[in-house]
Amino acid sequence: MWNIGVEGKVFCFTGKFTYVKSDCEMFVLQHGGDVKSGFNQAVTHLVVGDYDSNAFGRAISSKEEKARKFNEKGGNVEIINEKDIEQMIG
């Protein structure tokens, strides 16, 4: 499915996706990666789908906000979007 190595990486998904998010989560797990439902310091990749700012009253999701703040303090979370994932699908 993806042409990237996910082994040893920790993914967190946020927002709505045009594909089934649980399929991507299962792929990560089956190929040696891990999936977290919430953002924490163990997350290496935050995958951001569409976010309805009108529905939640904020510009970005709380997971993305936490990841950005973590990176500002020296963290190293790769924040990617659905289009980035689509390019990785083989």
VOLO-278995 format. One record per residue: residue number from 0; residue in three letters; x, z, y of N, C-alpha, C in turn. Coordinates in Angstrom, 3 decimals. Example, Ala and Ser with C-alpha at 12.3 -4.5 7.8 and 13.67 -1.06 7.14 Angstrom:
2
<atom n="0" res="ALA" n_px="13.190" n_pz="7.800" n_py="-5.690" ca_px="12.300" ca_pz="7.800" ca_py="-4.500" c_px="13.200" c_pz="7.800" c_py="-3.300"/>
<atom n="1" res="SER" n_px="12.850" n_pz="7.080" n_py="-2.250" ca_px="13.670" ca_pz="7.140" ca_py="-1.060" c_px="12.900" c_pz="7.870" c_py="0.030"/>
end
This chain:
90
<atom n="0" res="MET" n_px="0.824" n_pz="0.000" n_py="-1.200" ca_px="0.000" ca_pz="0.000" ca_py="0.000" c_px="0.865" c_pz="0.000" c_py="1.261"/>
<atom n="1" res="TRP" n_px="1.750" n_pz="0.977" n_py="1.426" ca_px="2.619" ca_pz="1.014" ca_py="2.598" c_px="4.019" c_pz="0.605" c_py="2.184"/>
<atom n="2" res="ASN" n_px="4.755" n_pz="-0.008" n_py="3.094" ca_px="6.127" ca_pz="-0.406" ca_py="2.841" c_px="7.120" c_pz="0.608" c_py="3.388"/>
<atom n="3" res="ILE" n_px="6.699" n_pz="1.835" n_py="3.584" ca_px="7.604" ca_pz="2.879" ca_py="4.054" c_px="7.731" c_pz="3.930" c_py="2.976"/>
<atom n="4" res="GLY" n_px="8.818" n_pz="4.647" n_py="2.988" ca_px="8.972" ca_pz="5.764" ca_py="2.077" c_px="8.282" c_pz="6.983" c_py="2.652"/>
<atom n="5" res="VAL" n_px="7.396" n_pz="7.568" n_py="1.894" ca_px="6.697" ca_pz="8.756" ca_py="2.368" c_px="7.204" c_pz="10.016" c_py="1.670"/>
<atom n="6" res="GLU" n_px="8.066" n_pz="9.832" n_py="0.691" ca_px="8.556" ca_pz="10.977" ca_py="-0.067" c_px="9.253" c_pz="11.970" c_py="0.863"/>
<atom n="7" res="GLY" n_px="8.829" n_pz="13.210" n_py="0.757" ca_px="9.418" ca_pz="14.276" ca_py="1.554" c_px="8.903" c_pz="14.360" c_py="2.982"/>
<atom n="8" res="LYS" n_px="8.028" n_pz="13.459" n_py="3.368" ca_px="7.470" ca_pz="13.472" ca_py="4.722" c_px="6.098" c_pz="14.141" c_py="4.702"/>
<atom n="9" res="VAL" n_px="5.734" n_pz="14.716" n_py="5.830" ca_px="4.467" ca_pz="15.433" ca_py="5.939" c_px="3.615" c_pz="14.752" c_py="7.006"/>
<atom n="10" res="PHE" n_px="2.429" n_pz="14.289" n_py="6.600" ca_px="1.531" ca_pz="13.544" ca_py="7.475" c_px="0.322" c_pz="14.385" c_py="7.850"/>
<atom n="11" res="CYS" n_px="-0.156" n_pz="14.149" n_py="9.055" ca_px="-1.409" ca_pz="14.723" ca_py="9.519" c_px="-2.165" c_pz="13.580" c_py="10.185"/>
<atom n="12" res="PHE" n_px="-3.445" n_pz="13.448" n_py="9.868" ca_px="-4.272" ca_pz="12.369" ca_py="10.401" c_px="-5.286" c_pz="12.959" c_py="11.373"/>
<atom n="13" res="THR" n_px="-5.517" n_pz="12.248" n_py="12.471" ca_px="-6.496" ca_pz="12.715" ca_py="13.444" c_px="-7.250" c_pz="11.514" c_py="14.025"/>
<atom n="14" res="GLY" n_px="-8.506" n_pz="11.701" n_py="14.311" ca_px="-9.323" ca_pz="10.630" ca_py="14.871" c_px="-10.058" c_pz="9.855" c_py="13.795"/>
<atom n="15" res="LYS" n_px="-10.709" n_pz="8.792" n_py="14.224" ca_px="-11.467" ca_pz="7.936" ca_py="13.308" c_px="-10.653" c_pz="6.688" c_py="13.019"/>
<atom n="16" res="PHE" n_px="-10.732" n_pz="6.218" n_py="11.784" ca_px="-9.966" ca_pz="5.068" ca_py="11.339" c_px="-10.908" c_pz="3.973" c_py="10.851"/>
<atom n="17" res="THR" n_px="-10.478" n_pz="2.726" n_py="10.953" ca_px="-11.308" ca_pz="1.635" ca_py="10.460" c_px="-11.241" c_pz="1.543" c_py="8.941"/>
<atom n="18" res="TYR" n_px="-10.214" n_pz="2.130" n_py="8.339" ca_px="-10.118" ca_pz="2.213" ca_py="6.891" c_px="-10.452" c_pz="3.642" c_py="6.478"/>
<atom n="19" res="VAL" n_px="-10.478" n_pz="3.907" n_py="5.205" ca_px="-10.843" ca_pz="5.239" ca_py="4.716" c_px="-9.622" c_pz="6.157" c_py="4.806"/>
<atom n="20" res="LYS" n_px="-9.733" n_pz="7.160" n_py="5.642" ca_px="-8.628" ca_pz="8.086" ca_py="5.878" c_px="-8.201" c_pz="8.781" c_py="4.586"/>
<atom n="21" res="SER" n_px="-9.162" n_pz="9.144" n_py="3.753" ca_px="-8.820" ca_pz="9.855" ca_py="2.510" c_px="-7.996" c_pz="8.983" c_py="1.567"/>
<atom n="22" res="ASP" n_px="-8.173" n_pz="7.644" n_py="1.621" ca_px="-7.343" ca_pz="6.751" ca_py="0.797" c_px="-5.882" c_pz="6.826" c_py="1.233"/>
<atom n="23" res="CYS" n_px="-5.650" n_pz="6.862" n_py="2.523" ca_px="-4.283" ca_pz="6.971" ca_py="3.037" c_px="-3.672" c_pz="8.320" c_py="2.676"/>
<atom n="24" res="GLU" n_px="-4.470" n_pz="9.364" n_py="2.795" ca_px="-3.983" ca_pz="10.692" ca_py="2.425" c_px="-3.613" c_pz="10.733" c_py="0.944"/>
<atom n="25" res="MET" n_px="-4.437" n_pz="10.137" n_py="0.090" ca_px="-4.165" ca_pz="10.107" ca_py="-1.344" c_px="-2.891" c_pz="9.323" c_py="-1.639"/>
<atom n="26" res="PHE" n_px="-2.696" n_pz="8.195" n_py="-0.950" ca_px="-1.492" ca_pz="7.397" ca_py="-1.134" c_px="-0.249" c_pz="8.231" c_py="-0.819"/>
<atom n="27" res="VAL" n_px="-0.279" n_pz="8.951" n_py="0.293" ca_px="0.857" ca_pz="9.787" ca_py="0.680" c_px="1.152" c_pz="10.808" c_py="-0.418"/>
<atom n="28" res="LEU" n_px="0.115" n_pz="11.472" n_py="-0.903" ca_px="0.293" ca_pz="12.486" ca_py="-1.940" c_px="0.833" c_pz="11.889" c_py="-3.235"/>
<atom n="29" res="GLN" n_px="0.338" n_pz="10.723" n_py="-3.621" ca_px="0.767" ca_pz="10.079" ca_py="-4.864" c_px="2.204" c_pz="9.570" c_py="-4.802"/>
<atom n="30" res="HIS" n_px="2.740" n_pz="9.419" n_py="-3.593" ca_px="4.094" ca_pz="8.892" ca_py="-3.448" c_px="5.076" c_pz="9.928" c_py="-2.912"/>
<atom n="31" res="GLY" n_px="4.783" n_pz="11.198" n_py="-3.173" ca_px="5.751" ca_pz="12.253" ca_py="-2.894" c_px="5.723" c_pz="12.841" c_py="-1.505"/>
<atom n="32" res="GLY" n_px="4.746" n_pz="12.445" n_py="-0.709" ca_px="4.599" ca_pz="13.034" ca_py="0.612" c_px="3.592" c_pz="14.169" c_py="0.572"/>
<atom n="33" res="ASP" n_px="3.363" n_pz="14.763" n_py="1.701" ca_px="2.389" ca_pz="15.844" ca_py="1.803" c_px="1.457" c_pz="15.541" c_py="2.972"/>
<atom n="34" res="VAL" n_px="0.269" n_pz="16.102" n_py="2.918" ca_px="-0.730" ca_pz="15.915" ca_py="3.972" c_px="-1.220" c_pz="17.280" c_py="4.408"/>
<atom n="35" res="LYS" n_px="-1.257" n_pz="17.475" n_py="5.707" ca_px="-1.799" ca_pz="18.708" ca_py="6.283" c_px="-3.074" c_pz="18.363" c_py="7.042"/>
<atom n="36" res="SER" n_px="-4.067" n_pz="19.223" n_py="6.949" ca_px="-5.318" ca_pz="18.978" ca_py="7.655" c_px="-5.201" c_pz="19.343" c_py="9.127"/>
<atom n="37" res="GLY" n_px="-4.292" n_pz="20.241" n_py="9.448" ca_px="-4.070" ca_pz="20.635" ca_py="10.830" c_px="-2.603" c_pz="20.474" c_py="11.185"/>
<atom n="38" res="PHE" n_px="-2.317" n_pz="20.356" n_py="12.464" ca_px="-0.930" ca_pz="20.187" ca_py="12.889" c_px="-0.194" c_pz="21.513" c_py="12.810"/>
<atom n="39" res="ASN" n_px="1.019" n_pz="21.470" n_py="12.267" ca_px="1.939" ca_pz="22.595" ca_py="12.320" c_px="3.363" c_pz="22.052" c_py="12.362"/>
<atom n="40" res="GLN" n_px="4.341" n_pz="22.918" n_py="12.451" ca_px="5.725" ca_pz="22.492" ca_py="12.624" c_px="6.284" c_pz="21.739" c_py="11.426"/>
<atom n="41" res="ALA" n_px="5.623" n_pz="21.783" n_py="10.292" ca_px="6.093" ca_pz="21.070" ca_py="9.105" c_px="5.753" c_pz="19.580" c_py="9.159"/>
<atom n="42" res="VAL" n_px="4.805" n_pz="19.198" n_py="10.012" ca_px="4.353" ca_pz="17.808" ca_py="10.092" c_px="5.466" c_pz="16.935" c_py="10.664"/>
<atom n="43" res="THR" n_px="5.767" n_pz="15.828" n_py="9.966" ca_px="6.777" ca_pz="14.886" ca_py="10.442" c_px="6.152" c_pz="13.661" c_py="11.094"/>
<atom n="44" res="HIS" n_px="4.899" n_pz="13.321" n_py="10.705" ca_px="4.211" ca_pz="12.138" ca_py="11.230" c_px="2.752" c_pz="12.466" c_py="11.531"/>
<atom n="45" res="LEU" n_px="2.362" n_pz="12.297" n_py="12.782" ca_px="0.957" ca_pz="12.432" ca_py="13.159" c_px="0.407" c_pz="11.028" c_py="13.329"/>
<atom n="46" res="VAL" n_px="-0.624" n_pz="10.704" n_py="12.550" ca_px="-1.241" ca_pz="9.384" ca_py="12.606" c_px="-2.532" c_pz="9.513" c_py="13.409"/>
<atom n="47" res="VAL" n_px="-2.577" n_pz="8.821" n_py="14.552" ca_px="-3.689" ca_pz="8.958" ca_py="15.484" c_px="-4.611" c_pz="7.746" c_py="15.378"/>
<atom n="48" res="GLY" n_px="-5.854" n_pz="7.994" n_py="15.016" ca_px="-6.868" ca_pz="6.950" ca_py="14.988" c_px="-7.602" c_pz="6.929" c_py="16.316"/>
<atom n="49" res="ASP" n_px="-8.712" n_pz="6.232" n_py="16.356" ca_px="-9.525" ca_pz="6.202" ca_py="17.568" c_px="-10.017" c_pz="7.607" c_py="17.875"/>
<atom n="50" res="TYR" n_px="-10.088" n_pz="7.924" n_py="19.147" ca_px="-10.529" ca_pz="9.239" ca_py="19.575" c_px="-11.578" c_pz="9.066" c_py="20.655"/>
<atom n="51" res="ASP" n_px="-12.730" n_pz="9.649" n_py="20.462" ca_px="-13.822" ca_pz="9.539" ca_py="21.419" c_px="-13.710" c_pz="10.670" c_py="22.437"/>
<atom n="52" res="SER" n_px="-13.033" n_pz="10.388" n_py="23.538" ca_px="-12.820" ca_pz="11.428" ca_py="24.540" c_px="-14.132" c_pz="11.899" c_py="25.165"/>
<atom n="53" res="ASN" n_px="-15.141" n_pz="11.039" n_py="25.205" ca_px="-16.430" ca_pz="11.449" ca_py="25.750" c_px="-17.116" c_pz="12.483" c_py="24.867"/>
<atom n="54" res="ALA" n_px="-16.937" n_pz="12.360" n_py="23.564" ca_px="-17.583" ca_pz="13.283" ca_py="22.637" c_px="-16.933" c_pz="14.667" c_py="22.665"/>
<atom n="55" res="PHE" n_px="-15.633" n_pz="14.710" n_py="22.961" ca_px="-14.928" ca_pz="15.984" ca_py="22.885" c_px="-14.511" c_pz="16.537" c_py="24.243"/>
<atom n="56" res="GLY" n_px="-14.697" n_pz="15.741" n_py="25.290" ca_px="-14.393" ca_pz="16.228" ca_py="26.624" c_px="-12.912" c_pz="16.360" c_py="26.930"/>
<atom n="57" res="ARG" n_px="-12.069" n_pz="15.644" n_py="26.229" ca_px="-10.629" ca_pz="15.671" ca_py="26.485" c_px="-10.051" c_pz="14.301" c_py="26.193"/>
<atom n="58" res="ALA" n_px="-8.911" n_pz="14.000" n_py="26.759" ca_px="-8.317" ca_pz="12.664" ca_py="26.639" c_px="-7.685" c_pz="12.408" c_py="25.272"/>
<atom n="59" res="ILE" n_px="-7.135" n_pz="13.446" n_py="24.650" ca_px="-6.496" ca_pz="13.300" ca_py="23.340" c_px="-6.976" c_pz="14.422" c_py="22.429"/>
<atom n="60" res="SER" n_px="-6.783" n_pz="14.242" n_py="21.134" ca_px="-7.218" ca_pz="15.275" ca_py="20.183" c_px="-6.336" c_pz="16.512" c_py="20.312"/>
<atom n="61" res="SER" n_px="-6.841" n_pz="17.630" n_py="19.852" ca_px="-6.052" ca_pz="18.866" ca_py="19.912" c_px="-4.807" c_pz="18.752" c_py="19.030"/>
<atom n="62" res="LYS" n_px="-4.891" n_pz="18.000" n_py="17.922" ca_px="-3.711" ca_pz="17.804" ca_py="17.069" c_px="-2.636" c_pz="17.034" c_py="17.820"/>
<atom n="63" res="GLU" n_px="-3.044" n_pz="15.979" n_py="18.519" ca_px="-2.066" ca_pz="15.204" ca_py="19.274" c_px="-1.488" c_pz="16.035" c_py="20.418"/>
<atom n="64" res="GLU" n_px="-2.319" n_pz="16.815" n_py="21.059" ca_px="-1.844" ca_pz="17.680" ca_py="22.135" c_px="-0.793" c_pz="18.659" c_py="21.624"/>
<atom n="65" res="LYS" n_px="-1.060" n_pz="19.267" n_py="20.463" ca_px="-0.101" ca_pz="20.207" ca_py="19.867" c_px="1.203" c_pz="19.505" c_py="19.497"/>
<atom n="66" res="ALA" n_px="1.099" n_pz="18.290" n_py="18.948" ca_px="2.302" ca_pz="17.542" ca_py="18.561" c_px="3.133" c_pz="17.186" c_py="19.787"/>
<atom n="67" res="ARG" n_px="2.490" n_pz="16.761" n_py="20.854" ca_px="3.212" ca_pz="16.405" ca_py="22.085" c_px="3.917" c_pz="17.626" c_py="22.679"/>
<atom n="68" res="LYS" n_px="3.234" n_pz="18.751" n_py="22.707" ca_px="3.843" ca_pz="19.982" ca_py="23.220" c_px="5.021" c_pz="20.404" c_py="22.341"/>
<atom n="69" res="PHE" n_px="4.861" n_pz="20.255" n_py="21.029" ca_px="5.940" ca_pz="20.579" ca_py="20.097" c_px="7.162" c_pz="19.702" c_py="20.372"/>
<atom n="70" res="ASN" n_px="6.940" n_pz="18.406" n_py="20.580" ca_px="8.036" ca_pz="17.481" ca_py="20.880" c_px="8.703" c_pz="17.806" c_py="22.221"/>
<atom n="71" res="GLU" n_px="7.914" n_pz="18.219" n_py="23.206" ca_px="8.475" ca_pz="18.594" ca_py="24.509" c_px="9.414" c_pz="19.782" c_py="24.393"/>
<atom n="72" res="LYS" n_px="9.192" n_pz="20.614" n_py="23.388" ca_px="10.028" ca_pz="21.798" ca_py="23.174" c_px="11.162" c_pz="21.521" c_py="22.185"/>
<atom n="73" res="GLY" n_px="11.413" n_pz="20.241" n_py="21.919" ca_px="12.527" ca_pz="19.893" ca_py="21.039" c_px="12.130" c_pz="19.505" c_py="19.632"/>
<atom n="74" res="GLY" n_px="10.849" n_pz="19.490" n_py="19.334" ca_px="10.387" ca_pz="19.070" ca_py="18.015" c_px="10.591" c_pz="17.579" c_py="17.815"/>
<atom n="75" res="ASN" n_px="10.376" n_pz="17.125" n_py="16.595" ca_px="10.617" ca_pz="15.715" ca_py="16.296" c_px="9.498" c_pz="15.158" c_py="15.416"/>
<atom n="76" res="VAL" n_px="8.287" n_pz="15.171" n_py="15.939" ca_px="7.149" ca_pz="14.615" ca_py="15.219" c_px="6.966" c_pz="13.172" c_py="15.669"/>
<atom n="77" res="GLU" n_px="6.904" n_pz="12.266" n_py="14.717" ca_px="6.664" ca_pz="10.870" ca_py="15.052" c_px="5.159" c_pz="10.672" c_py="15.194"/>
<atom n="78" res="ILE" n_px="4.725" n_pz="10.289" n_py="16.381" ca_px="3.303" ca_pz="10.065" ca_py="16.644" c_px="3.066" c_pz="8.563" c_py="16.568"/>
<atom n="79" res="ILE" n_px="2.281" n_pz="8.169" n_py="15.577" ca_px="2.002" ca_pz="6.751" ca_py="15.368" c_px="0.494" c_pz="6.541" c_py="15.387"/>
<atom n="80" res="ASN" n_px="0.088" n_pz="5.294" n_py="15.557" ca_px="-1.349" ca_pz="5.023" ca_py="15.610" c_px="-1.779" c_pz="4.173" c_py="14.418"/>
<atom n="81" res="GLU" n_px="-3.037" n_pz="3.890" n_py="14.387" ca_px="-3.601" ca_pz="3.129" ca_py="13.267" c_px="-2.972" c_pz="1.744" c_py="13.163"/>
<atom n="82" res="LYS" n_px="-2.670" n_pz="1.127" n_py="14.292" ca_px="-2.043" ca_pz="-0.206" ca_py="14.263" c_px="-0.663" c_pz="-0.139" c_py="13.625"/>
<atom n="83" res="ASP" n_px="0.064" n_pz="0.939" n_py="13.892" ca_px="1.384" ca_pz="1.111" ca_py="13.264" c_px="1.233" c_pz="1.200" c_py="11.749"/>
<atom n="84" res="ILE" n_px="0.222" n_pz="1.929" n_py="11.306" ca_px="-0.020" ca_pz="2.066" ca_py="9.864" c_px="-0.414" c_pz="0.711" c_py="9.267"/>
<atom n="85" res="GLU" n_px="-1.258" n_pz="-0.030" n_py="9.971" ca_px="-1.666" ca_pz="-1.340" ca_py="9.476" c_px="-0.471" c_pz="-2.260" c_py="9.270"/>
<atom n="86" res="GLN" n_px="0.525" n_pz="-2.172" n_py="10.147" ca_px="1.726" ca_pz="-2.987" ca_py="10.006" c_px="2.563" c_pz="-2.553" c_py="8.818"/>
<atom n="87" res="MET" n_px="2.410" n_pz="-1.313" n_py="8.393" ca_px="3.177" ca_pz="-0.800" ca_py="7.262" c_px="2.530" c_pz="-1.106" c_py="5.921"/>
<atom n="88" res="ILE" n_px="1.252" n_pz="-1.483" n_py="5.948" ca_px="0.539" ca_pz="-1.760" ca_py="4.706" c_px="1.040" c_pz="-3.072" c_py="4.105"/>
<atom n="89" res="GLY" n_px="1.405" n_pz="-3.009" n_py="2.860" ca_px="1.951" ca_pz="-4.203" ca_py="2.199" c_px="0.960" c_pz="-4.898" c_py="1.325"/>
end
